[in-house]
Amino acid sequence: MMDGKCLIIYNEPAPDALPDELDVIDQVNFIESTLKKIGISAQRRGITEDFFSEVAMIAKEDYDFVFNLAEAVGQRAEILYFIPALLNMHHIPYTGCSVEAAFLSGSKVLARQIMRAHGIPVAGGYKITEASGLVPGRKYILKPVWEDGSLGITEESVFIFDGSIPGILNGKDDSHWFIEEFIEGREFNVSVKSGPDGPMMLPPAEIVFDNYPDDIPRIVSYKAKWEEDTFQYHSSRRCFPDDLSINLLNKLEETVMACWNTFALRGYARVDMRVDAAENVYVLEINANPCISPDGGFIAAALHAGQSHEEIIGDIIRDLNR
């Protein structure tokens, strides 16, 4: 058992919030109940666009640490790193990624540049203004620079370049969108968490696309993740395969640990990857503070590894940013 007093902060959902925004309430409920089980008094507070004043107020209150679930405040993912920056400025201990990790991994374009510089494999990428340089006949995917939770990813995001600029790029700019070479193959979500002996990779989860026809790309689109009345939602599922080759397991672990160390991640993280037919691994995205709801991928992986909810949360709060 532990003790202490914690404040759980999270991005307050807007009145017209989409399902990906409302998911944070499930996370808050889960964290609050689990903290109480391990002897930590927990309260909650939604963070709004007045976050500067709100964090300053928290600094004046008697909390031992903050469990930080605040991300896209005001539906703006670009300010992901603002909250840990303010917590850091006020010397408030907090869970999850540091301000530096949040800044470096928050932009998928910047994160890709850092990974490439450190030898971490990523697919080829292009700015929107470089679209004329795409290779005819090759498949690509249009992705948002800042958003997570598959926001902005639709089935139409995947296209084959035919030599002319596709209509989906109309109105898009380099600050908010980029183009990535599409990797045909398997998709894995690989979670990693801190533990008594340092970071540990949790069992890799594969996203399986059941009975997808050829005209629907095998991707975790917004429909597949959030829209319960769609084919994609019901036909994509998470599993933990027990027949992965030693070669692939080693590549997944080497890659996820390289991401953890390169970006100085803390507490818990998830790295999404694609794997081609030759078992070459490509990082799609680093999630420095992934969803931690009880039915989410990170918790599922930790439970599959034999850990309890109390052990998972206990390890995360032992790795506070101070």
C-alpha angles and dihedrals in degrees: 000000000000130000138207142095122278135187115207110209124192141164106276106236116239119242089254094042120161121230093263090058095046091054089080090072090061088052093050092050092050095047093046094052094044094049090053090052090058093047102263119132108228134194129175136223131180116227118220136181087288088070095133092064093036094057090045088056091050089055089061093053129084105255125138092210145342124242099215117214095147113123127139099026110194088006089291112126092184090079095056091119095048094081098052087043091057093043088051092047091054093045092242113154111233141177129246131019123005123240089260093051092046092052096045097045098035093078109060090203094053091043090052091052092051093047092050091049090053096047096255107145118247132163121256116279140197138192116240088249089057094057093112087067095062116120114252112243094022123117122237140175128220111222136181115247096220113019125095134185088066090288107161094018113117134161087259089060089081115075142160112234111236098181097273127086108265118236093240088073093059111118093009122126137197093250095064108020140042138177123239130189107254114240112212111214142056126346124218134186107204116192126199129187140180118259141172091282098038133274118347131193113235122216108295114249118215122208107222119201105208119207094343110171119230092256094061114071116232098242137123095253125176088263092052092051105037117008106087096189095061135095090235093057094051096039100051119072143168121243137168106227116209096195102068114138119251087241093057094042090052092049092049092049094044091050098045092047091048088054092048092052098038094052095036092235121189137201102353140352144163130218119202116209143174122217122203128213092273091054093251109156125221124185114229100179144346114226105199094183103023125188109288100188115137092252096041127110098255095054091042090055093048092048089049087055089057100257125137125229089252093053092048095051093039092057092047094054092047087063097057124159105242 
